[in-house]
Amino acid sequence: MPQLDTIHIFFTFLWTWFTLYIFIKKTNTFKIISTPKKPSRMKTSLKNQLPWT
């Protein structure tokens, strides 16, 4: 029955892309949540390290 094969392939395709989409959304949400609240600053300034300034 070719219709059932086509339906199975179609649903497998949809399930794969839906799963990938959800995984990407969850990963982006996790990245947003886990970012540090304060921006990290440089420990030393570059002006002190450059000998010609």
N, C-alpha and C positions, 0 to 999 in steps of 0.2 A: 504494500500500500504506500505509494509514493507521497501521498498527502501527509501521512503521519511522519515520515522521515523529514519532510520539509518543515512541518510544525516543530518537530523536535530540534532541528538545526536552528530554526528561528528563535525558539525559547532559550536555547543554549547561548546563542549570540546575545540576546537581550540580557540574560542573567550575567554573562561575563562583563558586559559593558556597565551594567548597573552596579555590579560588585566593585569594579574598578573605580567608578565614579564615587561611590560611597567611601571607598578606601582613601581616595585622594581628598575628599572633603574632611574626613576624620583626621587625616594627617595634617592638613592645613589648620584645622581647629586646634590640634595638639601643639603645633608650632606657635600659634598665636598665644595660647595659654602659657606655654613654657618659656616665652621670651622674658628676659630680665626686666624688672620694672625701671631700673635706673640705667641710663646708657653708660657703658664702660668708657672711662677716660684713659688717655695715654698716661703711663706712669711717669715718663720723663718728657720734657719738652724737647723738640728738635733744635731749638735755638742754642741750647747749652752744648749740644753734641757736635755742632758744625764748627770747625776751627776757623773758617774764613769769615765768620760774622762777628 
